[in-house]
Amino acid sequence: MKKTIQANINGNVYYIDEDAYNLLSNYLKQIRSAFPGEEGNEIVGDIESRISELFDERVTAGAKVIIYEDVNDVIAIMGKPSDFSYNNDDQQTRPDKENYRAPFADKQPTDAKPRKTLYRNMDDKVFGGVISGLAIYLGWDVTIMRVLIVILSIMTQLWPMCIIYLVAWMIIPPANTPRRALEMRGNPVTVDTIGQSVLRQTPPPYNGKETNDNLFANLFSIIGKCIVGFFGLLGSVAALVATGFFIFFFVALIAFTCFDSITLLANFSHQFYHCTVSFAPTIYALGCMSMSLCFIIPGVALAWAAACFLFKNKGAGKTTILVGVLLEVLAIVATFILMIFANRYTHFC
């Protein structure tokens, strides 16, 4: 049987098993380290008060002892200290931990307005929070921004804007910490503002009732996941079909160059049976292979982005994205050039 310990949190006494107590003690220790000094005492007190409310919810539901899983749930709701403390560089380079208070108070003049940083807004998102974050960065109304994006998508036949959106989704980091949420809105980053952001982003204890807002949020979330899944499936199918065409023309190119067989290419154009330009079939095959790549690359990117969203995996790194964009541009340019020459030489066949 596990040992049970009495713990006083915000003036309330709770019975907590030993493992849960050790986890909670370590968590509160990290919280106090994240908000040091007198400025952080009030913030730590407010956080402990919120933890007490969450424990009261468990006791009201019939729990006699707070267990390890309960503390884990509280930490998941409140957030890890690394999510709302200063970054590691600030902590490692500060000269005196005891006397150190506000690492950002010397970085800019007091009369200077903090600059906004572009992040994806995770508090008001439909598909990843790209448009909402961009609206905050530009100072626009998010509804107007979304309407304009929809109109622009319709005018450009949808898929170019989808690719741009997915690339932005992978490049722009999420505002998933209080620090980033403050930077996104151009608010000063101090101990006090970070602490307020932590408390503001922490959801209230669940009272057993579903609100209309939660129902609508869940509905839109389900619809959004279905739409993302559809585009992911569409990208997968497009990539698979384009890969099939790439393999076909690659085999046809080998058959022509190695065995002087024009049969496979002639299935697309009977003119090759009577072609007098020896290199025309080669240019045509290379052009078709390059065209296939133009669909394979965005198809894979679309499927990858959808999978990262649905399964909450880490997205592609910046290097991967830049390489993908560069390959897509090269494929488009190569296709354009090769097809011009292919069409010109097939006239002599």
Backbone torsions as a table, in degrees:
resi	resn	phi	psi	omega
1	MET	NA	134.5	-178.3
2	LYS	-75.1	148.1	178.6
3	LYS	-73.3	138.3	179.2
4	THR	-107.3	134.4	-175.7
5	ILE	-120.2	139.7	173.4
6	GLN	-84.0	127.6	-179.5
7	ALA	-125.5	135.1	178.7
8	ASN	-100.5	113.1	179.9
9	ILE	-123.2	114.4	179.1
10	ASN	57.4	36.0	178.1
11	GLY	85.7	-2.9	179.4
12	ASN	-108.6	140.2	-178.3
13	VAL	-98.8	131.1	179.0
14	TYR	-128.8	147.7	174.3
15	TYR	-95.0	118.5	-174.5
16	ILE	-126.7	135.0	178.2
17	ASP	-71.0	163.3	-168.8
18	GLU	-60.6	-44.4	-179.7
19	ASP	-63.6	-43.3	179.3
20	ALA	-65.0	-37.4	180.0
21	TYR	-64.4	-43.6	179.2
22	ASN	-63.3	-41.6	178.3
23	LEU	-63.7	-44.8	-179.7
24	LEU	-65.5	-41.1	179.6
25	SER	-62.3	-42.8	178.8
26	ASN	-64.9	-39.1	179.9
27	TYR	-64.6	-46.2	-179.3
28	LEU	-66.9	-32.6	176.8
29	LYS	-63.5	-42.7	178.1
30	GLN	-67.5	-35.5	177.3
31	ILE	-61.4	-46.4	-179.0
32	ARG	-65.3	-33.4	176.8
33	SER	-69.4	-32.9	180.0
34	ALA	-71.1	-29.8	-179.2
35	PHE	-124.9	78.2	-175.1
36	PRO	-80.5	165.7	172.1
37	GLY	75.5	-175.3	-176.9
38	GLU	-65.6	-34.7	-179.5
39	GLU	-62.9	-32.2	-177.8
40	GLY	-86.7	-13.5	-176.8
41	ASN	-61.7	-42.7	-179.3
42	GLU	-66.7	-38.3	178.8
43	ILE	-65.5	-44.3	178.7
44	VAL	-61.8	-39.6	177.7
45	GLY	-61.9	-40.8	178.6
46	ASP	-66.3	-38.5	178.6
47	ILE	-66.0	-41.7	176.8
48	GLU	-63.6	-36.3	177.0
49	SER	-62.7	-40.1	178.9
50	ARG	-67.9	-38.1	176.5
51	ILE	-62.2	-40.8	178.3
52	SER	-61.3	-40.2	177.7
53	GLU	-61.5	-41.5	-179.9
54	LEU	-67.5	-36.7	175.9
55	PHE	-68.3	-38.0	176.9
56	ASP	-58.9	-35.8	177.6
57	GLU	-62.1	-42.1	179.0
58	ARG	-66.2	-40.7	179.3
59	VAL	-65.2	-41.5	178.4
60	THR	-62.4	-32.7	179.6
61	ALA	-75.9	-4.5	175.2
62	GLY	114.5	0.4	-179.6
63	ALA	-75.3	131.1	178.8
64	LYS	-93.3	-26.2	-179.5
65	VAL	-133.3	136.0	174.8
66	ILE	-79.1	122.4	-176.4
67	ILE	-105.9	176.0	-175.9
68	TYR	-56.7	-42.9	-178.9
69	GLU	-63.5	-35.2	178.7
70	ASP	-64.1	-43.6	179.0
71	VAL	-66.2	-38.9	176.9
72	ASN	-60.3	-41.9	178.9
73	ASP	-62.7	-40.8	179.3
74	VAL	-63.7	-42.6	179.1
75	ILE	-63.8	-38.3	177.9
76	ALA	-63.6	-36.4	-179.7
77	ILE	-75.3	-46.9	-176.2
78	MET	-72.9	-32.3	-176.7
79	GLY	101.3	150.0	178.6
80	LYS	-76.3	150.2	178.7
81	PRO	-54.7	-33.9	179.4
82	SER	-66.5	-18.1	-179.7
83	ASP	-78.3	-25.9	-176.8
84	PHE	-128.9	4.8	174.8
85	SER	-87.7	179.4	178.1
86	TYR	-71.3	162.7	-177.3
87	ASN	-71.5	165.2	-174.3
88	ASN	-63.2	-33.9	-179.6
89	ASP	-62.0	-41.4	179.1
90	ASP	-63.7	-40.9	-177.0
91	GLN	-70.9	-33.7	-176.6
92	GLN	-79.3	-29.4	-174.2
93	THR	-97.6	-8.3	-178.2
94	ARG	-68.4	138.6	-170.4
95	PRO	-74.5	-34.4	-174.9
96	ASP	-141.5	109.7	-174.6
97	LYS	-64.1	-36.4	-175.0
98	GLU	-72.1	-39.9	-176.6
99	ASN	-94.0	-1.9	-176.0
100	TYR	-80.2	130.7	-175.4
101	ARG	-121.5	-68.5	-173.8
102	ALA	-123.2	99.7	-174.3
103	PRO	-67.4	-15.0	-176.9
104	PHE	-100.1	-3.5	-174.0
105	ALA	-73.6	-18.9	-178.5
106	ASP	-101.0	-8.3	-170.3
107	LYS	-78.3	-22.5	-179.7
108	GLN	-147.6	153.2	179.1
109	PRO	-61.4	151.5	-177.1
110	THR	-66.2	-25.8	-178.3
111	ASP	-92.0	-0.4	-179.4
112	ALA	-86.1	137.6	178.5
113	LYS	-83.7	127.2	-179.4
114	PRO	-59.7	142.9	178.8
115	ARG	-82.1	146.3	175.8
116	LYS	-76.4	147.7	175.4
117	THR	-118.3	136.9	-177.2
118	LEU	-77.5	116.6	174.4
119	TYR	-133.0	161.7	170.6
120	ARG	-79.9	128.1	-176.7
121	ASN	-80.7	109.1	-176.9
122	MET	-83.6	-10.7	179.7
123	ASP	-85.9	-18.9	-178.8
124	ASP	-141.6	74.2	-175.0
125	LYS	-121.6	149.7	171.1
126	VAL	-112.3	-55.0	174.7
127	PHE	-128.8	78.8	174.2
128	GLY	90.0	-12.3	176.9
129	GLY	80.0	16.6	-178.0
130	VAL	-67.1	-51.0	-176.4
131	ILE	-65.8	-42.3	179.4
132	SER	-62.2	-43.2	177.7
133	GLY	-64.9	-39.7	178.2
134	LEU	-65.4	-37.5	179.0
135	ALA	-64.1	-41.4	177.7
136	ILE	-65.3	-41.7	-179.1
137	TYR	-63.1	-40.5	-178.5
138	LEU	-87.3	-11.5	-177.6
139	GLY	77.8	26.7	-179.8
140	TRP	-98.5	163.1	171.9
141	ASP	-74.7	131.1	-173.5
142	VAL	-66.0	-33.4	179.7
143	THR	-65.7	-44.6	178.2
144	ILE	-62.3	-40.9	179.3
145	MET	-61.2	-43.5	-179.4
146	ARG	-66.1	-40.5	178.2
147	VAL	-62.9	-42.8	179.2
148	LEU	-63.7	-39.6	179.3
149	ILE	-65.1	-40.7	178.4
150	VAL	-63.1	-44.9	179.3
151	ILE	-62.2	-44.7	179.7
152	LEU	-64.0	-36.7	178.6
153	SER	-64.1	-42.3	179.0
154	ILE	-64.7	-41.2	-178.4
155	MET	-67.0	-28.4	-178.1
156	THR	-102.8	19.0	176.9
157	GLN	63.7	30.7	167.7
158	LEU	72.3	-56.2	-168.0
159	TRP	-64.4	-35.3	177.6
160	PRO	-61.7	-41.4	179.9
161	MET	-68.5	-33.2	177.0
162	CYS	-62.8	-42.7	179.2
163	ILE	-64.9	-44.9	179.2
164	ILE	-60.7	-42.8	-178.9
165	TYR	-63.9	-43.4	-178.8
166	LEU	-66.0	-38.9	176.7
167	VAL	-63.4	-44.8	177.9
168	ALA	-61.8	-37.9	178.4
169	TRP	-60.0	-39.7	-178.0
170	MET	-79.9	-29.3	-176.0
171	ILE	-85.1	-45.2	-173.8
172	ILE	-77.3	124.4	-179.3
173	PRO	-73.0	154.8	-179.8
174	PRO	-82.5	149.6	173.6
175	ALA	-86.2	69.4	-173.2
176	ASN	-99.7	11.0	173.6
177	THR	-132.6	154.5	178.1
178	PRO	-56.9	-36.3	178.1
179	ARG	-58.6	-49.6	-179.6
180	ARG	-67.1	-34.9	178.5
181	ALA	-62.4	-37.2	177.3
182	LEU	-70.2	-44.4	179.4
183	GLU	-63.5	-34.2	-179.9
184	MET	-62.3	-36.3	-178.1
185	ARG	-95.2	1.7	178.8
186	GLY	75.2	24.4	178.3
187	ASN	-90.2	149.9	179.3
188	PRO	-64.0	143.0	-179.8
189	VAL	-101.2	101.0	177.7
190	THR	-130.9	174.2	178.0
191	VAL	-57.2	-43.8	-175.7
192	ASP	-68.2	-46.0	-177.3
193	THR	-68.4	-36.2	176.3
194	ILE	-64.4	-43.0	178.9
195	GLY	-62.0	-43.2	177.4
196	GLN	-62.0	-39.4	179.6
197	SER	-65.5	-38.1	177.7
198	VAL	-59.5	-47.8	-178.1
199	LEU	-68.1	-37.1	-178.6
200	ARG	-67.4	-35.8	-177.6
201	GLN	-83.0	-10.9	179.6
202	THR	-79.6	122.3	-178.4
203	PRO	-67.9	149.3	177.4
204	PRO	-69.0	161.5	178.3
205	PRO	-58.2	143.0	-178.7
206	TYR	-71.9	127.5	-177.5
207	ASN	-99.7	9.6	177.2
208	GLY	86.0	1.5	-178.5
209	LYS	-119.6	136.5	175.9
210	GLU	-88.1	126.7	176.9
211	THR	-89.1	162.7	178.8
212	ASN	-61.8	-35.1	179.1
213	ASP	-62.1	-41.9	179.3
214	ASN	-65.8	-39.6	179.9
215	LEU	-63.3	-45.1	179.4
216	PHE	-67.3	-38.7	178.9
217	ALA	-62.6	-42.7	178.3
218	ASN	-65.2	-39.3	179.6
219	LEU	-63.0	-47.8	179.8
220	PHE	-65.6	-34.4	178.0
221	SER	-63.5	-42.7	179.1
222	ILE	-65.6	-44.2	178.7
223	ILE	-62.0	-43.5	179.8
224	GLY	-61.3	-42.2	179.4
225	LYS	-65.4	-37.4	177.7
226	CYS	-64.4	-41.6	-180.0
227	ILE	-66.8	-43.9	178.6
228	VAL	-62.5	-41.4	177.8
229	GLY	-62.3	-38.2	178.8
230	PHE	-63.6	-45.4	179.6
231	PHE	-67.5	-34.8	175.4
232	GLY	-63.4	-42.0	176.9
233	LEU	-65.6	-40.3	177.9
234	LEU	-61.4	-42.9	178.1
235	GLY	-64.3	-38.7	178.8
236	SER	-64.0	-45.1	179.7
237	VAL	-63.4	-44.6	179.8
238	ALA	-60.8	-42.0	-179.8
239	ALA	-66.5	-39.5	179.5
240	LEU	-66.5	-44.8	179.6
241	VAL	-63.8	-45.0	179.8
242	ALA	-64.3	-35.5	176.6
243	THR	-64.1	-38.1	176.4
244	GLY	-61.3	-43.7	177.9
245	PHE	-65.0	-39.3	179.2
246	PHE	-60.8	-46.4	-179.9
247	ILE	-63.5	-40.6	-179.5
248	PHE	-60.2	-49.8	-177.4
249	PHE	-71.9	-27.6	175.2
250	PHE	-66.0	-44.0	176.9
251	VAL	-64.9	-40.6	179.0
252	ALA	-62.7	-38.1	178.7
253	LEU	-65.9	-41.9	177.9
254	ILE	-64.3	-41.5	-179.8
255	ALA	-62.6	-36.1	-178.6
256	PHE	-76.2	-46.4	-175.5
257	THR	-73.8	-33.1	-176.0
258	CYS	-94.4	-35.2	-174.3
259	PHE	-120.0	4.0	178.6
260	ASP	56.4	34.0	179.1
261	SER	-100.3	125.3	-178.2
262	ILE	-105.0	5.1	-171.4
263	THR	-60.0	-48.0	-176.8
264	LEU	-64.4	-44.2	179.4
265	LEU	-68.6	-31.6	-179.8
266	ALA	-67.8	-18.8	175.2
267	ASN	-63.7	-23.7	177.9
268	PHE	-96.9	-26.5	179.2
269	SER	-152.3	113.0	180.0
270	HIS	-67.1	-13.6	-179.5
271	GLN	-62.7	-25.0	-178.1
272	PHE	-66.7	-19.8	177.4
273	TYR	-65.3	-29.2	-176.4
274	HIS	-115.0	18.1	-174.6
275	CYS	-71.8	132.5	178.7
276	THR	-101.3	-10.0	177.7
277	VAL	-92.2	112.5	-169.6
278	SER	-65.5	-32.2	-175.2
279	PHE	-96.4	1.2	-179.3
280	ALA	-61.3	-45.8	178.1
281	PRO	-60.7	-35.9	179.4
282	THR	-64.5	-45.6	179.6
283	ILE	-63.8	-40.9	-180.0
284	TYR	-62.8	-44.4	-179.7
285	ALA	-64.7	-42.8	178.3
286	LEU	-64.4	-38.6	177.6
287	GLY	-63.1	-41.2	179.0
288	CYS	-68.4	-37.2	177.0
289	MET	-65.5	-41.6	178.0
290	SER	-65.0	-37.9	177.4
291	MET	-64.5	-37.1	178.0
292	SER	-62.7	-38.6	178.3
293	LEU	-63.1	-31.5	178.2
294	CYS	-61.2	-25.3	178.1
295	PHE	-99.1	-29.5	-178.9
296	ILE	-65.4	-47.2	-174.5
297	ILE	-62.6	-53.2	178.5
298	PRO	-67.2	-30.8	177.4
299	GLY	-63.1	-44.5	177.8
300	VAL	-65.2	-41.4	179.2
301	ALA	-62.3	-41.2	179.6
302	LEU	-64.9	-45.1	179.3
303	ALA	-65.7	-40.2	-179.3
304	TRP	-64.3	-47.4	-179.2
305	ALA	-62.4	-40.7	178.7
306	ALA	-64.1	-41.3	179.3
307	ALA	-65.3	-40.3	178.6
308	CYS	-63.8	-37.5	179.7
309	PHE	-70.8	-46.7	-174.9
310	LEU	-70.6	-37.7	-176.1
311	PHE	-103.9	8.7	175.0
312	LYS	55.2	43.0	176.4
313	ASN	-93.5	163.7	177.7
314	LYS	-71.1	135.6	-178.5
315	GLY	-74.9	-179.5	-178.9
316	ALA	-68.6	147.9	176.9
317	GLY	-76.0	167.6	-177.6
318	LYS	-62.6	-38.0	179.6
319	THR	-63.2	-43.5	178.6
320	THR	-61.8	-42.3	-179.7
321	ILE	-64.8	-45.0	-179.6
322	LEU	-63.3	-40.6	177.7
323	VAL	-63.7	-43.1	179.3
324	GLY	-62.0	-44.4	179.2
325	VAL	-63.9	-42.4	179.6
326	LEU	-62.9	-43.8	178.3
327	LEU	-63.2	-39.0	179.5
328	GLU	-64.9	-42.5	178.8
329	VAL	-63.7	-44.7	179.3
330	LEU	-62.8	-39.9	179.6
331	ALA	-64.5	-41.0	179.7
332	ILE	-65.0	-45.6	180.0
333	VAL	-63.6	-43.9	179.9
334	ALA	-63.4	-41.4	178.8
335	THR	-61.9	-44.1	-179.5
336	PHE	-60.6	-46.4	-178.1
337	ILE	-68.8	-47.1	-177.0
338	LEU	-64.6	-39.1	-178.7
339	MET	-70.4	-31.2	175.4
340	ILE	-62.3	-47.4	179.7
341	PHE	-69.8	-36.6	179.2
342	ALA	-62.4	-45.2	178.4
343	ASN	-65.1	-34.3	179.7
344	ARG	-69.5	-43.9	-175.7
345	TYR	-78.0	-25.3	179.2
346	THR	-69.6	-18.1	176.1
347	HIS	-67.8	-22.4	179.8
348	PHE	-90.1	0.8	-178.9
349	CYS	-86.5	NA	NA
